Amino acid sequence: MELDKKSLRKAFEDLYEKLGDGKIRCLICERKCVIDNMKRGLCRNYINIDGVLYHIGYGVLSAVESRPIEIKPFFHYWPNSTALTFSGYGCNFYCPWCQNYLLSFSDLPKSYDKFSPEELVKIAILNGDEGLNASFNEPTATLFDFLLDVFDLGRRKGLYGSIVTNGYLTIKAIKKLVDVGVDGWSIDIKGCPKMRKALVSVDHSIIYRNAKYIIDSGGHVEMVYLVVTNTNDFEECYQWIIDQHIKYLGHDVPLHVNRYYPANYWKELSTPINKLIEIAEEAKKSGIEYVYIGNIGDSTYETTKCPKCGKTLVVRIGYRVRFFDVDREGDNYKCPKCGYKINIRGRYIPSKKISLF
């Protein structure tokens, strides 16, 4: 790939440090790659050119499409809205079971057209989307500088900003995203400290540190636990995940317990339904108020009930809201029966015709 520094975006100076001998350390994600001159980091989207970090993946997108926010999954964030969803190439984890491996495991194409932030925001507005969402691969590591410009412009045009992420960012990087209006965070849980078959170099506690920072900064967080058969599904692992959730995030942050299907290099059988139910029931018993089971196509496990009185508040079928009965007062929601505060961010959007694909 031929590079012209004039066409690249310089990274923020506080998000990398010079180490001498032409090396730099990237400080965007917690991998903190040490990068030699004219080499790229693990995500393949940032390069060291003469001691300066450049974003070569700026505006290089692998997908752009309107999608329901519930598919992310976000169940308590702008219910029934749609977001213009976009992604880049590459990742900083490379999970062997990645469901989007065709994007996450791909390098930047040799030839491409770059999108500008203005183009993306214009598409979202023309589509009638309520917001923007960076998703599919790991957008925070591969599109970071581009995200700052897109979400900043989107906010000024009245669009919400949301991200689906593994949450493995430095606090400095998260702060910059929060500052430009990213307030919706769907954070993937990959595993636990005792996991040994994959991602053994990852410090899984960092995502809870980061999720807490986002909540303390006024953001909305939903945690997504993909339960991978014979990998991160054992009792010690899921109990650690539940304990961290309670300790760092509190009782009202939603937890999505999702079914894994064989993909990429991982050939373990799909997660047994009874295992998902076992984990979800343990999470509920531990005090997590909103626990869902996803990727099984059963609306029973995707329905929101009042944690206090049990009234059915939101029914979802096929990634759309079919029933919504929650009282709203300003920015706050409460159960219409008992008045219990319900953790929902953003406006409920009445049904509108959309195409998923």
C-alpha positions in Angstrom: 0.0 0.0 0.0 1.5 3.3 -1.1 1.2 6.0 1.5 1.1 9.8 1.1 1.3 11.5 4.5 -0.6 14.5 3.2 -3.7 12.3 2.6 -3.5 10.7 6.1 -4.9 11.9 9.4 -2.4 12.5 12.2 -3.4 10.9 15.5 -3.8 13.0 18.6 -0.4 13.7 20.1 -1.6 12.6 23.6 -2.6 9.2 22.2 0.9 8.0 21.3 4.3 8.4 22.8 7.8 8.4 21.3 10.2 5.7 22.7 13.4 6.5 20.8 15.0 4.6 17.9 12.1 5.6 15.8 9.6 3.5 17.8 6.3 4.8 19.2 3.7 3.4 21.5 0.0 3.7 20.5 -2.3 4.8 23.4 -5.7 4.4 21.7 -6.5 0.9 22.9 -5.1 -1.1 25.8 -3.0 -3.3 23.5 -0.7 -0.3 23.5 1.3 -1.5 20.5 4.9 -0.6 20.2 5.3 0.2 16.5 8.5 0.5 14.5 9.0 3.1 11.8 6.8 2.3 8.7 5.1 -0.5 10.6 1.5 -0.8 11.6 -0.1 -1.8 14.9 -2.1 -4.9 15.6 -5.3 -3.3 14.3 -3.6 -2.5 11.0 -5.2 0.9 10.8 -2.5 3.0 12.5 1.1 3.4 11.2 4.3 4.9 12.5 5.8 7.3 9.9 9.0 8.9 11.0 7.9 8.9 14.7 4.4 10.2 14.1 1.2 8.0 14.4 -1.1 8.3 11.4 -4.6 6.9 10.9 -4.5 5.2 7.5 -8.0 3.7 7.9 -9.7 7.1 8.2 -12.9 7.0 6.3 -12.2 3.5 4.8 -15.5 1.7 5.4 -16.5 -1.9 4.9 -20.2 -1.5 5.4 -22.8 1.3 5.6 -26.5 0.5 6.3 -29.4 1.5 8.4 -30.2 -1.0 11.1 -32.5 -1.3 14.1 -30.8 -0.3 17.4 -32.2 -3.5 19.0 -30.0 -5.7 16.7 -26.8 -4.3 18.3 -28.1 -5.3 20.9 -29.4 -2.1 22.6 -32.7 -2.8 24.4 -32.7 0.3 26.7 -31.3 2.9 24.3 -33.5 4.8 21.9 -36.1 2.0 21.7 -37.3 1.1 18.2 -35.0 3.7 16.5 -32.7 3.0 13.6 -29.1 4.0 13.3 -26.8 4.4 10.3 -24.4 1.6 11.0 -20.8 1.6 9.6 -17.6 -0.3 10.1 -14.0 -0.5 9.0 -11.5 -3.4 8.5 -9.4 -5.2 11.1 -9.6 -5.5 14.9 -7.5 -5.5 18.0 -8.7 -8.9 19.4 -9.2 -11.3 16.5 -11.5 -13.7 18.4 -11.3 -17.1 16.8 -15.1 -17.4 17.0 -15.7 -13.9 15.5 -19.2 -13.7 13.9 -18.0 -10.9 11.7 -14.6 -12.4 10.8 -14.8 -11.5 7.1 -14.4 -7.8 8.2 -12.5 -8.2 11.4 -9.8 -10.4 10.0 -9.4 -8.4 6.8 -6.7 -6.0 6.0 -7.4 -2.6 4.4 -8.2 -3.1 0.7 -5.5 -2.1 -1.8 -7.9 0.4 -3.4 -10.8 2.1 -1.8 -13.0 5.2 -1.8 -13.0 7.1 1.5 -16.2 8.3 3.1 -16.2 11.8 4.7 -18.1 12.5 8.0 -20.3 14.8 6.1 -21.3 12.0 3.7 -22.2 9.6 6.5 -24.3 12.1 8.4 -26.1 13.2 5.2 -27.0 9.5 4.5 -28.3 9.1 8.0 -30.5 12.2 7.7 -31.9 11.2 4.3 -32.6 7.7 5.6 -34.6 9.1 8.5 -32.3 7.5 11.0 -32.3 8.8 14.6 -28.6 8.1 15.2 -25.3 6.7 14.2 -23.7 3.5 15.2 -20.1 2.1 14.7 -20.2 -1.6 14.8 -19.4 -5.0 13.1 -15.7 -5.2 13.6 -13.9 -3.3 16.4 -14.6 0.4 15.3 -12.9 2.1 18.3 -9.5 0.6 17.4 -9.7 0.8 13.6 -11.7 4.0 13.0 -10.9 6.0 16.1 -10.1 9.4 14.6 -12.8 9.1 12.0 -15.3 8.3 14.8 -14.5 11.6 16.6 -15.3 13.6 13.5 -18.4 11.6 12.6 -20.0 11.7 16.0 -19.2 15.3 16.6 -20.9 16.3 13.4 -23.8 13.9 14.0 -24.4 15.4 17.4 -24.6 18.9 15.9 -27.2 17.6 13.4 -29.3 16.0 16.1 -28.2 12.4 15.7 -27.3 10.2 18.7 -23.9 8.5 18.8 -23.5 4.8 19.7 -20.8 2.1 19.5 -20.7 -1.7 19.6 -17.2 -2.4 21.0 -15.0 -4.8 23.0 -14.4 -1.9 25.3 -10.6 -2.4 25.3 -9.8 1.3 25.1 -7.6 3.6 27.2 -9.4 6.0 29.4 -7.9 8.9 27.4 -9.5 7.5 24.2 -12.9 6.9 25.8 -12.9 10.5 27.2 -12.5 11.8 23.7 -15.4 9.8 22.4 -17.6 10.8 25.3 -16.7 14.4 24.7 -18.0 14.3 21.1 -21.4 12.9 22.2 -21.0 9.1 22.2 -23.4 8.1 25.0 -24.6 4.6 23.9 -22.1 1.8 24.5 -22.8 -1.9 23.8 -19.8 -3.6 25.3 -18.9 -7.2 24.5 -17.7 -9.5 27.3 -15.1 -12.0 25.8 -14.3 -14.0 28.9 -12.7 -14.1 32.3 -9.3 -14.3 33.9 -9.4 -18.2 34.2 -10.2 -18.6 30.5 -7.3 -20.5 28.8 -8.4 -21.5 25.3 -8.3 -18.1 23.7 -7.6 -14.4 24.4 -5.3 -15.3 27.2 -3.3 -12.0 26.8 -6.4 -9.9 27.4 -7.0 -8.3 30.8 -10.8 -8.9 30.9 -11.2 -6.6 34.0 -10.4 -3.5 31.8 -13.8 -3.5 30.2 -15.5 -3.2 33.6 -13.2 -0.3 34.5 -14.1 1.4 31.2 -17.8 0.7 31.5 -17.9 2.2 34.9 -16.0 5.3 33.6 -18.6 5.7 30.8 -21.5 5.4 33.3 -19.9 7.8 35.7 -19.4 10.2 32.7 -23.1 10.1 32.0 -23.2 7.4 29.3 -25.5 4.5 28.8 -24.0 1.0 28.8 -25.3 -2.5 28.0 -23.1 -5.5 28.4 -23.2 -8.4 26.0 -21.9 -11.9 27.0 -21.4 -14.3 24.1 -21.4 -17.6 25.8 -18.9 -19.8 23.8 -19.2 -23.5 24.3 -16.4 -25.1 26.3 -14.5 -21.8 26.4 -16.1 -19.1 28.6 -19.2 -20.9 29.7 -17.9 -22.6 32.9 -19.3 -21.7 36.3 -16.3 -19.9 37.7 -16.2 -17.8 34.5 -19.8 -16.7 34.4 -19.9 -16.1 38.1 -16.9 -13.8 37.8 -18.7 -11.9 35.0 -21.8 -11.5 37.2 -19.8 -10.4 40.2 -17.9 -7.8 38.1 -21.2 -6.5 36.7 -22.7 -6.0 40.2 -19.5 -4.6 41.6 -18.6 -2.0 38.9 -21.9 -1.3 37.0 -24.7 -1.8 39.4 -28.1 -3.6 39.2 -29.8 -1.6 36.5 -27.3 -2.0 33.7 -28.7 -4.6 31.2 -26.9 -7.9 30.6 -27.4 -9.7 27.3 -26.5 -13.5 27.5 -26.2 -14.4 23.9 -25.9 -17.7 22.0 -22.7 -18.5 20.1 -22.8 -20.3 16.8 -19.7 -21.9 15.2 -17.8 -19.4 13.0 -14.4 -18.6 11.8 -11.8 -21.0 13.4 -14.0 -22.1 16.3 -16.0 -25.3 15.7 -17.4 -26.0 19.2 -21.2 -26.7 19.1 -23.7 -23.9 19.5 -24.3 -22.9 23.1 -27.0 -25.2 24.6 -30.2 -23.3 25.5 -30.2 -24.7 29.0 -26.7 -23.2 29.6 -27.9 -19.7 28.6 -30.9 -20.1 30.9 -28.7 -21.3 33.7 -26.5 -18.2 33.4 -29.4 -15.8 33.0 -31.2 -17.2 36.0 -28.0 -16.9 38.1 -27.6 -13.2 37.0 -31.1 -12.5 38.0 -30.7 -14.2 41.4 -27.6 -12.1 41.9 -29.6 -8.9 41.5 -29.1 -7.8 37.9 -32.5 -6.3 37.0 -32.5 -6.6 33.2 -31.2 -9.9 31.8 -31.9 -11.0 28.3 -31.1 -14.1 26.2 -30.3 -13.4 22.6 -29.6 -15.1 19.3 -32.2 -17.7 19.9 -35.2 -16.0 18.3 -37.5 -16.2 21.4 -39.2 -13.0 22.3 -40.0 -14.3 25.8 -36.3 -13.8 26.7 -36.2 -10.4 25.0 -39.1 -8.8 26.9 -38.6 -6.1 29.5 -40.6 -6.4 32.8 -40.6 -4.1 35.7 -38.0 -5.3 38.2 -40.3 -4.3 41.1 -43.8 -5.4 40.2 -43.3 -7.6 37.2 -45.5 -5.7 34.7 -44.6 -6.2 31.1 -43.2 -3.0 29.8 -41.5 -3.7 26.4 -42.1 -6.6 24.0 -39.6 -7.1 21.2 -40.1 -9.4 18.2 -37.6 -9.7 15.3 -35.4 -6.8 16.6 -38.4 -4.4 16.7 -40.5 -3.1 19.5 -44.1 -4.4 19.2 -45.4 -3.2 22.6 -44.1 -0.2 24.7 -45.8 0.8 27.9 -43.4 2.9 30.0 -44.2 6.4 31.3 -41.8 9.2 30.5 -41.2 12.3 32.4 -38.5 14.4 30.7 -35.4 12.2 30.4 -36.7 9.7 32.9 -38.8 6.6 32.5 -40.9 4.8 35.1 -43.2 1.8 35.4 -46.9 3.0 34.8 -48.1 0.5 37.5 -45.8 1.0 40.5 -43.7 4.0 39.5 -40.3 2.2 39.7 -37.6 3.9 37.7 -36.7 2.1 34.5 -33.2 2.5 33.0 -34.0 3.7 29.4 -32.0 6.4 27.5 -33.5 8.4 24.6 -36.9 8.6 23.0 -39.1 5.7 22.1 -39.7 5.8 18.3 -43.2 4.6 17.2 -43.1 1.9 14.5 -41.9 2.7 11.1 -41.3 0.6 8.0 -37.7 -0.4 7.6 -35.7 -3.0 5.7 -33.1 -4.9 7.8 -30.9 -5.6 4.8 
